[in-house]
Amino acid sequence: MNESLLVRASRGQRTERPPVWFMRQAGRSLPEYRKVREGVPMLESCQRPDMVVEITMQPVRRYGVDAAILFSDIVVPLKAAGIDVEIQPGVGPVVASPVRGAADLERLRPLEPGDVGFITEAIHGLVAELGSTPLIGFAGAPFTLASYLVEGGPSRHHERTKALMHSEPAVWHELLSRVAAITASFLQVQIDAGASVIQLFDSWAGALSESEYRRYVMPHSASVLAGIASVPRIHFGVGTSEFLPLMAEAGADVVGVDWRLPLDEAARRVPGKALQGNLDPAILFADRAVVDVEVDRIVAEGRAAPGHIFNLGHGVLPSTDPDVLARVVERVHAAGGTEG
């Protein structure tokens, strides 16, 4: 796998063309996904190795992407560590008993490899089926997971999270320390089973100021990334353009960039780092000529970085036409010219 385009680009090596994969490439935009998931709750599907293998493979078969990403969910390790969390359709993760103070931290026990044996089994099956296509493992970053734990579910303003962060910093840091340990253990299981690259998703970090991120979040993301340095590490956040250098400093080999910032400007902000991104998912609904122009622009801007992985600036939207994604893959594959 060290010779795959994904791994080489992740290590900051210029490649003959950018490798391409999509966040949420295995999901609701695929009719074959909807068929196999019919009647099966999300977290149950994540714990069935046969289903994980099938869903993970679907976009690889359909699109010919340069990497698979494990079909899972960021709350899987929390559930496996004993937290009462469910994914409610149309809502998202809902935590039965949110963390509101120091006494609640005792519910966060360490994650043992045996707690997620289904992940190990699924990855073993995937590695055998994928052949030369690398597998990306992933986890939610400590801040994003902690926000779910504190808010009790998705939040627009993260008011309870920020209140705890600022009012009880000792409790906050202990919470993130425990979540970081769970996250690192979950990622290590994936690496040990055969994942070639990992991605740490900080979906809600864009709700923070730069100073909040530096003081309350960055040390814990850094502890996760430091513990899994045996494979390339991608770090991605949404709305985090203003503190990309801090995300890079936290230890990422690849900095994921959302659609708000051009890649050549991102390369200026995090010199020496490989980049991933960053086509706006909504552009996939535009005319074909528009999509082609945007794909070409992003490939060109990505040449400013030592390595570039083509992706969207966030996940595939559920109503995306799979044929459009297939054409994007074809166009990136035909792009060439990132060497030298």
N, C-alpha and C positions, 0 to 999 in steps of 0.2 A: 504493500500500500504506500510505502514511502515514495514510489515513483508515480503515484497517481497525480493528476493535475491538481486535485483538491489539496492534497498534503503539501505538494511543492509550492503552490500559491500561498497556502497558510504559513509556510515557513519563510515567506518573503522572497521566493524565487520567481523570476519572470518566466512565464510559460508561453507556449506557442499560441494559446488562446485562453481566455478566462474559463475556468470551470464554472458550471451553472447548476444551481439547484434553487428551490423556492421554499421559503418558510410557509408552513401549512400546505405543502404540496400533496400530502396525503390527508384528504379531508373532504368536506362537504361539497366541494366543487366537482368531485368525481362521482358519476353515477354508480360505478362499481363499489365505491366506498359506502354510499347510502344503502346499497343492497345488502352488503355484508354486515352493516351495523344495524339493520332494521330490527327493532325490538330489543336491542342490547344496550343497557345503560353505559355511558361513557367510561366510567371507572372500571366496570366489569370488563369491557372490551380491552382496556389497557392491561388487565391481569390475565388475559387468555393468550398464551404464547402463539397458538396457531393463528389467532386473529391479528395479533401484532405483526407477525411475519407477513401475512397476506396484505394487510393495509399498507405496511411500509413498502412492500414491493410494487404496489399498484402504480405509483407515478414513475418508478424506474422503468417498468414495462411500457407504459403509455408514452412517456416523454423522452426516454433515453437521457435523463439528467445524469450529471457526473457524480452525484452522491445521493445516497438514501439518508433520511433522517428517521430515527426511531419513532414509531407511533407510540405516543404516551401523552402524559399531561403533567404540568408542573406541580400539581398537588399530589401526585402518586406517592412520592416519598413521605409526605406528611401523613397521608392515609396509612401507609405501611408502618409508620412509626407510632400509630395509635391515635392520631387526631381524628375526631369525628367530623369528616368533611365529605360532602357530596356535591356533584355537579348537577345543578338543576337546569333543565332545558330552558333556553331563553334568558337565563340569569347568569349562570357561571358557577364557580365554586362557592359553596355556602358552608360556613363553619358553625357547628351547633353551639359551641361555648367559646366565644371569642376571648382572646387574651386582653385583660384590662388592668392587670397589676402583677406584682411579683409572685403572688401565690399561684397564679395561673401558669407560670413557667414550668412547674413540676410536671405538667402533662406532656412536655416536650422531651421525650426520652431519645437516646441515641438510636440511629438506624443501624441494624446489623445486616450483613449481606443476605442472611437467610430470610429476612423480611421481604426481600424482593427477588426471590429465586425465580419468579416468572420472567423477570427482566433478563437474567442470565440465560435461561432456556431460550427465550425469544431471540436474543442476540446470537447465540450459537447457531440457531437455525438460519438466521439472516446471513451471517458471515458465509455459511456454506452455500447459500443460494445466490448471494451477490457476486461471488467470484472476485473480479478485479475492481468492482465498484465499491468505494469506501463507504462506511457507515458512520454517520454523525450521531453521537449521543448528546443528550441535553438535560438541562435542569433549569428551574427558576432561580434567579438570584435571591440572596437573602432579603433585600428590601421588598421585592415584589411578593414573596411568600409571607413575609412578616405583615405586610399590609392586609392580605387576606385574613391572616390570623387575628389581627387587631380589629379590623372593620367588621369582620364576620362574613364578608363577601366583597364583590366588586364595589368600588367607590369612585365617584367623580372627583371629589375634593380631598380625600384622604385626611379628613379632619381629625378623626380619632388617632390615626397613625401619627400625624404631626404633633398632636397634643401630647401623646405619650413620649415621643422623641424628645421634645423640648422640656416637658415638665418633669419627667422621670428618666433622665439619661442613663442612669445605672441599670434600670430595668430594661430600657431599650437595648443597650449594648449586650446585656446578658441574653435577651431574646434573640438578637441577630447572631450572637456567637453560637447559640444552640442550633438555630436554623442553618447557619453556615456549615456546622459539623454534619448535620443531616444531608445537606446538599453535596458536600464533598464526598461523603460515603456513597451516596447514590451515583455520583459520576464515576467514582472509582470502580464500582461494580460494573458499570458499562464499559469502562476501559479494560478491565480484567477479562471481560467476556469477549472483547474484540472490536470495540468502537475505535476508529482511527483518528477521529477529531471530536472535540466536544464544543457545544455552544452553551453559554450562560446567558439566559434571557432575563433582562431587567425591564419588564414591560411597563412598569409604572414609575420608573426612576425619573422620567421627564416631569413629574409633578414637583420635583425638588429644585431648590436653588443650588447654585454651584457650591456655596459654603455648606449647605445642609448635606449635600452629597459627600463632600470632602470629610466632614466631621463625623457624620452619623452612619454612612453607608460604605464608603470606599474601603475602610480597613477590613470589613467583613467579606466583601467581594474579593479583595486581595487575598484573604486567607483561603478562600475556596480555590482560587486560581493557582495559588502557590502550591497547593497540595496535589495538583493533578498535572504537573509539568511534563509528564512523560509523553503526552501527545499535544498537537497544536490546539490552542484554545481561542475560540471566537467569543467576543463579548459584545452583546447587542442590547441597545436600549431604544425606546421610542421617545422622541422629543428631547434627546440628550446632546444635541449639537453643541451647546454652550459649555459642556464639560467633557467633550470627547478626550481631551488630553488626560483628564483624571481617570477615565475608563481605561485608557491605554496604560497609564501608570499603575493601575491596579494589577496588571500582569498579563493582559491579553496579547496573544500573538497576532490576532486579527481583530480589528475594530469594525463592528457592524454599524452602518450608517443608514438612517432612515431617509425618506425621499426629500426632506426639507433642505438638505445641504449638498451642493455639488461635490462629487468625489475628489475633484482636483483641489478644492478648498479644504476638504477633510484631510487630504494628504499633506497639505501645508500645516494643518493644526496638529497632526500626529506623525511627524516625519519619521521615516524608517519602519513604519508599521504597515502590514498588509491590510487591505480594506475589503469589506463585503458590502454589496448593495448595487444600486439603490433605486430601482424603478418603482414609481408610485403605483401601488396595486390598482388604483382607480383608472390609470391610463390604459389598462388592459381592456376597458370598455369603449375606448375611442376607436376611430377608423384605423384600418390596418396601416395606412401610410404614416399616421401619427405614431403608432406603436413602433414601427420600424425606425423612425427618426430618433425616438427616445432611447431605444435599445442601442443604436449606433453612438449616440451622444454619451451614454453611460460607459460603454466599452472604451471610448476614446478618453473620457475623463479618468477612468480607472488606470490608465497607463501612467498616471502621475505617481502611483503608489508602487512600492517594490513588488507587490503581488496583489492580484485582484480576483475576487470571487464574485461572479455576477449573481445577483439575487434581487428580490423585491426590497423595497424600503420598509415593509412590514409583511404580514401574512397574506396569502391568497384569500380574496374575498369569496364567500360561499357561492355567489351567483356568477362567478367567472366562467367563461366558456373555456373548457379544456383545450379546444383546438387552438385558441389564441396562445395559451401557454406552450403548446407544442411548437407553434411557429416561432415564438421567442427563443426556445431552445435551439431550433434549427438556425436562426439568425446568429446567435452567439457562437454556435459551433462553426459557422462559416466565417466568423469575424477574423480570427487569426491575428497575428502581428503584435503580440505583447512582448516578444523577446527583443533583447538588444536595446 
